[in-house]
Each structure stands twice: as C-alpha cells, then as structure tokens.
C-alpha cells in the first residue's frame, strides 16, 4: 500500500506528456502512476501532496558540483550545498573529487568523505573519484564501492593536492578502467598555446579571456578523443566552453568514440562582451567566451552534440575572489549557481526554442545516466525513486542575497530576474523544501553507480 500520494493537474510523464496524474509512492519508490482526473480520490490514511496546477517533473540531477567538504568547508559544505540544491529543485547532486581535502583519489579518502557527509545531506548525493598521477590501482576498489566514475585534469587544477595527469598517466588509468562500466571525466584544457598576457591589465576581462584561448580546449579535446578511441572507455568532457572543439567531438563520435559532453549555465547565459572589468565573480576556467561562441553552444545542444547542462557549482570564500582589487588573473576561478540552475536554463532555453521535454532530457535523464543512476533517477515511472520538483515555469524570481542558500553569496547572477520558480522539492517521497522552508531533518542518502536498491 502507498505511503504517500503526489498528484497534480500537470505531471510530466516518462514519454514527455504533461497530464493530470496521481503518483502512488511506497517507501520512497514510485509504486504506480495513474493518469486522469478520476484518480483524485483520497486513499484512506495516506497523506496526499496536491500540487494542483504546478508542474510536477522528475527532480533535477546536477552531476557537476564542488561541495569541498572535508577540508574547505568555509568554501561550501554538504548542509549548505544540498539545501541550495533542494531550493533549486535538484534532488541529486554528484560531488566532484576536489576541492575537498583530501581529494577523493583513494578508497580511504572516499570513505572519509562519506563519513563527513553523513546526516548532513538534504538531497541525495553521489560521488566522483579522481585520477591523479600514480593512483591507477586505487580505481577498481572505488568502482567496486559504487563511485560514480572519475575526473582528471589535463592542466593545473588550482589546488596542489589534485595534480593534473600526463598522457602516460592516462594510459595507466585507462587500462584499469577497461572492462568496467565506469567513465572518465576530463577538465579539457592544456598548456602550450596560450599567449603571454603579463604586460596587460589584469583588471580587464579581455586579459583573462586572452590567457585561456579556445586552442587550449581544442588541443586537450584532441587528446581526449585519441585515448577514448584507443581504449573505448566512456569519456566525458566537463564544462565545454569552446565551440571550436565541436568538430573534433563530432569526428571522434563518428569513429565510434563513447564520448559525452556537457556545458554549463554560465556559458549559456553570460557573454564576455557584457562582463564588467574587475567583476571577478564572473571568473571561471575555461572562461565565459563571446556571444557568437555562446550561440554555437546553443546550436550544439539542439543538434545533440552537447548532451547535458550542469552547474559546475564551484564556490569559494569571498576574499579569494579579490572583488576589491578586481584582478582577474589572481582571483579564484569558479561560479556559484547550484540553486538557480533550473531557472537559469529555462529562462534562456525558451529564447532558443527549447521545451520542457528538453529540460528533462538535458538536466534529468542525461545527467542521471552519466552518474550511473538511470535505475533510480531521471523520470517518473514505476520502480524509480519518488523524486520530484514542483515548479511554476511561468513564475518569476529576482535573485537576492537573502534567498541564497550557498554558504558564500558571491555569484554573477545577483539582481537578475529569472523565469521558473521552484515551490516544492520531494526526495524519495519526502518533502525536503516547501516554499522557502527546508525539512527539519537532512533526509538525503548516498547513491552508488548502478547499484540495485
């Protein structure tokens, strides 16, 4: 018998239809989906969450989040990050292996991170491990423990405890990943093509943009394509910003490379031409590029060359952003947007002819698939986790510091008015966010790749 019922006049079904429906939930799992207005009868003794005319969609899965706990909890932490996620309709995050200390590059570090996250998470959390020089024999134990996959850098990561890999390191790691169902994520930039900008004004955004040209991404993605084709291990390019790299990706896929690609809200909603000088809250790596580049990214999403859209929520303390100095070259690179991802994407996606079905594909299904969670997350159907975002796609919100749940409130989106307002977030049948109020207890659980319930 159902333990909770979720119903509404606009429920987003597995096939993309939006219809009146009643979803019966038993012990956190969807037991049955009944369509039609006739399903509104009460079930005696079972609580009903009536969403009326709000849209009930599968919860958002954000597969690129830097929580930074343990070790840098002044930057962010599991409580604040998952509260921000819940406020944004995100029911699952996948936490990156850095910038926590230690980085998640060993089984011991993975266990240490989970110990710190325990009883703090308001939404469900999966974890990425890391590939660094010399840790190739740590990978299979973490795979067996259910880690979502692994991330590596091809350039300095920004923190000393997560060194970047060489091509030789990649060969060692790929040999360990062959024959598993794991995936290797790449921060795809390499040194060697960037100009010397030391004589230019570091307060000018154009100086920073010149220092991280598209060629750094393009050359890195050529290497990713090469090893992906050689080993046929699933590979994934995180935070693509260079539209120039799209032909490289297309060619690799045409040759059979199991290669997926994401881009981020900031590359789709911000453009270099409108970034004020000294406004270091806009700094990230790779950088936000020109409007013409952004237009090509939108086209690539429409064509399927980009598979998913994520936040790459990468916060830090305000002092590391050097807001008073405005020095783009010295400031920490990273943008905080976790809480506002759904609204950011929906606001801009409509202008490019995208639908709610596209939101579902790009921010629920594909991100769940990347994280190895398609048996539990990403759609409303029998047997899946009862994860829902209840929202008003036509509503508007203005981003104000007082509403931000992230630990540090520095974001380039302050003052922006966005379309799409989250009213309620439900994780495995539990209401974890309801019109500005979080659940009393942290009810999130850890998620493991392709594990059965």
C-alpha positions as CSV (number, residue, x, y, z in Angstrom):
1,X,0.0,0.0,0.0
2,X,1.2,3.5,-0.8
3,X,2.7,5.5,2.0
4,X,2.3,8.9,0.3
5,X,0.5,10.2,-2.8
6,X,1.6,13.0,-5.1
7,X,-0.9,14.4,-7.5
8,X,-1.4,17.3,-9.8
9,X,-3.0,18.5,-13.0
10,X,0.3,18.8,-14.8
11,X,2.5,15.8,-14.2
12,X,5.5,15.2,-16.6
13,X,5.3,11.5,-17.6
14,X,8.1,9.3,-18.9
15,X,7.1,9.8,-22.5
16,X,7.1,13.6,-22.2
17,X,3.4,14.1,-21.9
18,X,2.1,16.5,-19.3
19,X,-1.2,15.3,-18.0
20,X,-3.3,15.1,-14.8
21,X,-2.0,12.2,-12.8
22,X,-1.7,10.6,-9.3
23,X,1.6,9.1,-8.3
24,X,1.5,6.4,-5.6
25,X,4.7,6.2,-3.6
26,X,5.7,3.3,-1.3
27,X,8.7,3.6,0.9
28,X,10.4,6.2,-1.3
29,X,9.7,4.4,-4.6
30,X,7.1,5.1,-7.2
31,X,4.6,2.2,-7.0
32,X,2.1,3.3,-9.6
33,X,1.3,6.2,-11.9
34,X,-2.4,6.7,-12.5
35,X,-3.3,9.2,-15.2
36,X,-6.5,11.2,-15.5
37,X,-8.7,13.4,-13.3
38,X,-10.6,10.4,-12.0
39,X,-7.6,9.4,-9.9
40,X,-8.2,12.2,-7.3
41,X,-10.0,10.0,-4.8
42,X,-8.4,10.0,-1.3
43,X,-6.7,6.8,-0.2
44,X,-7.7,6.4,3.5
45,X,-4.9,7.1,5.9
46,X,-2.3,8.1,3.2
47,X,-1.0,11.7,3.1
48,X,-1.6,13.5,-0.2
49,X,0.7,16.1,-1.7
50,X,-1.6,18.0,-4.0
51,X,0.3,20.1,-6.5
52,X,-2.8,21.5,-8.3
53,X,-1.7,23.4,-11.5
54,X,2.0,23.5,-10.7
55,X,4.3,21.3,-12.9
56,X,5.4,18.1,-11.4
57,X,8.7,17.0,-13.0
58,X,11.4,14.4,-12.1
59,X,13.9,16.0,-9.8
60,X,16.9,17.7,-11.4
61,X,20.1,15.7,-11.3
62,X,23.2,18.0,-11.2
63,X,26.2,15.9,-12.0
64,X,28.8,18.6,-11.5
65,X,29.0,20.1,-8.1
66,X,32.0,21.0,-5.9
67,X,31.0,20.6,-2.2
68,X,34.5,21.0,-0.9
69,X,33.9,19.1,2.4
70,X,36.0,18.0,4.2
71,X,38.9,20.4,4.2
72,X,37.4,23.5,2.7
73,X,34.1,23.8,4.4
74,X,34.5,27.6,4.6
75,X,34.0,27.4,0.8
76,X,30.9,25.2,0.9
77,X,29.7,22.1,2.7
78,X,27.2,19.3,2.5
79,X,24.5,21.0,4.5
80,X,24.6,24.3,2.6
81,X,25.2,22.8,-0.8
82,X,22.3,20.3,-0.5
83,X,20.0,22.9,0.9
84,X,20.8,25.1,-2.1
85,X,20.1,22.1,-4.3
86,X,16.8,21.4,-2.7
87,X,15.8,25.1,-3.1
88,X,16.5,24.8,-6.8
89,X,14.5,21.6,-7.4
90,X,17.6,19.4,-7.6
91,X,17.1,16.0,-5.9
92,X,20.5,14.5,-6.6
93,X,24.0,16.0,-6.9
94,X,27.2,14.3,-7.9
95,X,30.1,15.7,-5.9
96,X,33.4,16.3,-7.5
97,X,36.6,14.8,-6.0
98,X,38.1,18.3,-5.4
99,X,38.4,20.8,-3.7
100,X,38.0,18.7,-0.6
101,X,41.0,17.8,1.5
102,X,41.9,15.0,1.0
103,X,40.8,14.8,-2.7
104,X,38.8,11.7,-3.4
105,X,41.6,9.7,-5.1
106,X,41.8,6.7,-2.8
107,X,39.3,4.3,-1.1
108,X,40.3,5.7,2.3
109,X,39.6,9.3,1.1
110,X,36.2,8.1,-0.4
111,X,35.2,6.6,3.0
112,X,36.5,9.7,4.8
113,X,34.3,12.0,2.6
114,X,31.2,9.9,3.1
115,X,31.8,9.9,6.9
116,X,31.8,13.7,6.8
117,X,28.7,13.9,4.6
118,X,26.7,11.5,6.7
119,X,23.5,13.0,8.2
120,X,24.1,16.4,6.5
121,X,22.5,15.9,3.1
122,X,19.1,17.3,2.3
123,X,19.1,15.7,-1.2
124,X,20.7,12.5,-2.5
125,X,24.4,12.6,-3.2
126,X,26.6,10.5,-5.5
127,X,30.4,10.9,-5.7
128,X,33.1,11.3,-8.4
129,X,36.6,9.9,-7.7
130,X,39.7,11.4,-9.1
131,X,42.5,10.2,-11.4
132,X,45.9,11.7,-10.5
133,X,49.4,10.5,-11.3
134,X,50.2,7.1,-9.7
135,X,46.7,6.2,-8.3
136,X,45.6,3.9,-11.1
137,X,45.4,0.9,-8.7
138,X,43.0,2.8,-6.4
139,X,40.4,3.0,-9.2
140,X,38.9,-0.6,-9.1
141,X,38.3,-0.6,-5.4
142,X,36.4,2.6,-5.7
143,X,34.4,1.3,-8.6
144,X,33.5,-1.8,-6.6
145,X,32.4,0.5,-3.8
146,X,30.0,2.3,-6.2
147,X,31.7,5.5,-7.0
148,X,30.0,7.3,-10.0
149,X,33.2,7.5,-12.1
150,X,36.4,9.5,-12.1
151,X,37.6,13.0,-13.1
152,X,41.1,14.2,-14.2
153,X,42.7,17.5,-15.1
154,X,44.9,18.0,-18.1
155,X,46.2,21.3,-16.7
156,X,46.9,22.6,-13.2
157,X,43.7,22.1,-11.2
158,X,44.1,25.1,-9.0
159,X,44.9,23.1,-5.9
160,X,48.2,21.3,-5.2
161,X,46.6,18.1,-3.7
162,X,44.9,17.3,-7.1
163,X,47.7,17.2,-9.6
164,X,47.0,17.0,-13.3
165,X,47.8,14.0,-15.4
166,X,50.1,13.4,-18.4
167,X,49.2,11.3,-21.4
168,X,51.3,8.5,-19.9
169,X,49.2,8.7,-16.7
170,X,46.0,8.4,-18.8
171,X,47.2,5.2,-20.4
172,X,47.8,3.7,-17.0
173,X,44.3,4.7,-15.8
174,X,42.6,3.7,-19.0
175,X,44.0,0.1,-18.7
176,X,42.4,-0.1,-15.3
177,X,39.0,1.3,-16.5
178,X,38.7,-1.0,-19.5
179,X,36.1,-3.7,-19.0
180,X,34.4,-1.8,-16.2
181,X,31.2,0.3,-16.6
182,X,33.0,3.4,-15.3
183,X,33.5,6.7,-17.0
184,X,36.5,9.2,-17.0
185,X,35.7,12.9,-16.9
186,X,38.1,15.4,-18.3
187,X,38.8,19.0,-17.5
188,X,39.9,19.6,-21.0
189,X,42.5,22.4,-21.2
190,X,46.2,22.0,-21.8
191,X,49.1,24.4,-21.6
192,X,51.2,25.4,-24.7
193,X,49.0,27.6,-26.9
194,X,48.3,30.5,-24.5
195,X,49.8,33.9,-25.1
196,X,51.9,35.9,-22.6
197,X,49.5,38.4,-21.1
198,X,51.8,39.6,-18.3
199,X,52.1,43.1,-19.7
200,X,48.3,43.5,-20.0
201,X,45.9,45.0,-17.4
202,X,44.6,42.1,-15.1
203,X,41.5,44.1,-14.3
204,X,40.4,43.9,-17.9
205,X,38.2,40.8,-18.5
206,X,39.7,40.6,-22.0
207,X,43.1,40.0,-20.5
208,X,41.9,36.9,-18.7
209,X,40.0,35.7,-21.8
210,X,43.1,36.1,-23.9
211,X,45.0,34.0,-21.4
212,X,42.7,30.9,-21.8
213,X,42.1,30.8,-25.6
214,X,39.9,28.2,-27.3
215,X,43.0,26.5,-28.5
216,X,43.8,25.2,-25.0
217,X,40.4,23.3,-25.0
218,X,40.7,22.2,-28.6
219,X,44.1,20.6,-28.1
220,X,43.0,18.9,-24.9
221,X,39.9,17.5,-26.6
222,X,42.0,16.1,-29.4
223,X,43.9,14.1,-26.7
224,X,40.6,13.0,-25.0
225,X,39.3,11.8,-28.4
226,X,42.5,9.9,-29.0
227,X,42.5,7.9,-25.8
228,X,38.8,7.4,-25.9
229,X,39.0,5.8,-29.4
230,X,42.1,3.8,-28.3
231,X,40.6,2.2,-25.2
232,X,36.8,2.6,-25.9
233,X,36.4,3.6,-22.3
234,X,33.5,6.0,-21.9
235,X,34.9,9.5,-21.6
236,X,33.1,12.8,-20.8
237,X,34.2,16.4,-21.4
238,X,33.2,18.6,-18.5
239,X,32.2,22.3,-18.9
240,X,32.8,22.7,-22.6
241,X,33.1,26.4,-23.5
242,X,34.9,26.3,-26.9
243,X,32.5,25.9,-29.8
244,X,35.6,25.4,-31.9
245,X,36.1,22.0,-30.4
246,X,32.7,20.7,-31.7
247,X,34.0,19.3,-35.0
248,X,36.7,17.3,-33.1
249,X,34.0,15.8,-30.9
250,X,31.8,15.1,-33.9
251,X,34.6,13.3,-35.7
252,X,35.6,11.2,-32.7
253,X,32.0,10.1,-32.3
254,X,31.7,9.3,-36.0
255,X,34.7,7.0,-35.5
256,X,33.0,5.2,-32.6
257,X,34.3,7.1,-29.5
258,X,32.0,6.6,-26.5
259,X,32.3,10.3,-25.7
260,X,29.7,12.6,-24.0
261,X,29.9,16.4,-23.4
262,X,28.4,18.9,-21.0
263,X,28.2,22.6,-20.9
264,X,27.2,24.9,-18.1
265,X,24.7,27.5,-17.3
266,X,27.3,30.3,-17.3
267,X,28.4,29.6,-20.8
268,X,24.8,29.7,-22.0
269,X,23.6,32.8,-20.0
270,X,26.6,35.1,-19.9
271,X,28.8,36.6,-22.6
272,X,32.3,38.1,-22.5
273,X,31.1,41.4,-24.1
274,X,28.9,42.2,-21.1
275,X,31.3,41.3,-18.2
276,X,32.4,44.4,-16.4
277,X,36.1,45.0,-15.9
278,X,37.1,44.0,-12.3
279,X,34.0,41.8,-11.9
280,X,35.8,38.7,-10.7
281,X,32.6,36.9,-9.7
282,X,32.5,36.1,-13.4
283,X,35.8,34.3,-13.5
284,X,35.8,30.6,-14.3
285,X,38.0,28.2,-16.2
286,X,37.6,27.7,-19.1
287,X,36.3,31.3,-19.4
288,X,33.0,32.7,-20.4
289,X,33.5,33.5,-24.1
290,X,31.9,35.8,-26.7
291,X,28.2,35.9,-27.6
292,X,28.9,34.3,-31.0
293,X,30.5,31.4,-29.2
294,X,27.5,31.0,-26.9
295,X,25.2,31.0,-29.9
296,X,27.1,28.0,-31.3
297,X,26.8,26.2,-28.0
298,X,23.1,26.5,-28.1
299,X,23.1,25.2,-31.6
300,X,25.2,22.2,-30.4
301,X,22.7,21.4,-27.7
302,X,19.9,21.5,-30.2
303,X,21.8,19.1,-32.6
304,X,22.7,16.7,-29.8
305,X,26.5,17.4,-29.9
306,X,26.2,18.6,-26.3
307,X,24.5,16.0,-24.2
308,X,23.6,17.8,-20.9
309,X,23.7,21.0,-19.0
310,X,25.1,21.3,-15.4
311,X,26.0,24.0,-12.9
312,X,29.7,23.3,-12.2
313,X,29.0,25.0,-8.9
314,X,32.4,25.9,-7.7
315,X,32.3,28.3,-4.8
316,X,35.0,29.8,-2.6
317,X,35.2,32.4,0.2
318,X,34.6,36.0,-0.9
319,X,38.2,37.1,-0.2
320,X,39.5,34.6,-2.7
321,X,37.5,36.4,-5.4
322,X,39.5,39.6,-4.8
323,X,36.4,41.7,-5.5
324,X,38.0,44.9,-4.2
325,X,41.2,44.5,-6.3
326,X,39.3,43.2,-9.4
327,X,42.3,41.2,-10.5
328,X,41.0,38.5,-12.9
329,X,44.4,36.9,-13.2
330,X,44.9,36.3,-9.4
331,X,41.3,35.7,-8.3
332,X,39.9,32.2,-7.7
333,X,38.0,30.8,-10.8
334,X,34.6,29.3,-10.1
335,X,30.9,30.3,-10.4
336,X,28.2,29.6,-7.8
337,X,24.8,28.8,-9.4
338,X,23.6,25.5,-7.9
339,X,20.4,26.9,-6.5
340,X,19.4,28.7,-9.7
341,X,20.3,26.2,-12.4
342,X,16.7,25.2,-13.4
343,X,15.5,28.8,-13.6
344,X,18.7,29.9,-15.4
345,X,18.4,27.3,-18.1
346,X,14.6,27.7,-18.5
347,X,14.9,31.5,-18.8
348,X,17.4,31.2,-21.7
349,X,16.3,28.0,-23.3
350,X,12.9,29.3,-24.2
351,X,14.6,32.1,-26.2
352,X,16.2,29.3,-28.3
353,X,13.1,27.3,-28.9
354,X,13.7,24.6,-26.2
355,X,10.8,22.9,-24.5
356,X,10.2,21.3,-21.1
357,X,11.0,18.0,-22.7
358,X,14.5,19.3,-23.5
359,X,14.9,20.4,-19.8
360,X,14.0,16.9,-18.8
361,X,16.5,15.3,-21.2
362,X,19.4,17.7,-20.5
363,X,19.1,18.1,-16.8
364,X,17.4,14.9,-15.5
365,X,17.9,11.9,-17.8
366,X,21.4,12.5,-19.3
367,X,22.9,13.6,-16.0
368,X,21.4,10.6,-14.2
369,X,22.8,8.4,-17.0
370,X,26.3,9.9,-16.7
371,X,26.3,9.2,-12.9
372,X,25.1,5.6,-13.3
373,X,21.7,6.3,-11.7
374,X,19.3,5.5,-14.5
375,X,17.8,2.7,-12.5
376,X,16.6,5.2,-9.9
377,X,16.7,8.8,-11.1
378,X,15.6,10.9,-14.0
379,X,12.0,10.0,-14.8
380,X,8.5,9.4,-13.3
381,X,7.6,5.8,-13.7
382,X,7.1,2.7,-11.6
383,X,10.1,1.5,-9.7
384,X,12.0,4.8,-9.8
385,X,12.8,6.9,-6.8
386,X,9.9,9.3,-6.0
387,X,12.0,12.4,-6.7
388,X,10.0,15.5,-7.9
389,X,10.4,19.2,-8.5
390,X,7.2,21.0,-8.2
391,X,7.5,24.3,-10.0
392,X,5.9,27.1,-12.0
393,X,7.6,27.6,-15.3
394,X,5.8,30.9,-15.9
395,X,6.7,32.4,-12.5
396,X,9.5,34.9,-12.0
397,X,12.1,35.4,-9.2
398,X,14.7,38.1,-8.6
399,X,17.9,36.8,-7.1
400,X,18.7,38.5,-3.8
401,X,21.4,37.6,-1.3
402,X,18.8,36.9,1.3
403,X,17.4,33.9,-0.6
404,X,20.8,32.3,-1.4
405,X,21.4,29.0,0.4
406,X,25.0,28.6,-0.7
407,X,27.5,29.3,2.1
408,X,29.1,32.1,0.2
409,X,26.8,34.5,-1.6
410,X,29.2,35.7,-4.4
411,X,27.6,35.0,-7.7
412,X,27.3,36.9,-11.1
413,X,23.6,36.4,-11.0
414,X,22.7,38.8,-8.2
415,X,19.9,41.1,-9.2
416,X,18.9,39.1,-12.2
417,X,15.2,38.2,-12.8
418,X,14.7,34.7,-13.9
419,X,11.7,32.7,-15.1
420,X,10.8,29.4,-13.4
421,X,10.0,29.3,-9.6
422,X,10.5,26.1,-7.5
423,X,7.7,25.7,-5.0
424,X,8.5,22.2,-3.6
425,X,11.2,19.6,-3.8
426,X,10.5,15.9,-2.9
427,X,13.2,13.3,-2.5
428,X,12.1,9.7,-2.3
429,X,8.6,10.8,-1.2
430,X,9.9,13.2,1.4
431,X,9.3,17.0,1.1
432,X,12.7,18.5,1.7
433,X,11.8,22.0,0.5
434,X,8.5,23.8,0.6
435,X,8.1,27.4,-0.4
436,X,11.3,28.6,1.3
437,X,11.4,26.1,4.2
438,X,13.6,23.0,4.4
439,X,12.7,19.8,6.1
440,X,13.7,19.6,9.8
441,X,16.0,16.7,9.2
442,X,18.5,16.0,6.4
443,X,16.9,13.2,4.6
444,X,19.3,12.7,1.7
445,X,21.0,9.4,1.0
446,X,24.2,8.3,-0.7
447,X,23.8,7.0,-4.3
448,X,26.1,4.4,-5.9
449,X,26.6,3.7,-9.6
450,X,24.3,1.0,-10.9
451,X,23.6,-0.4,-7.5
452,X,20.2,-2.0,-7.0
453,X,18.0,-0.7,-4.2
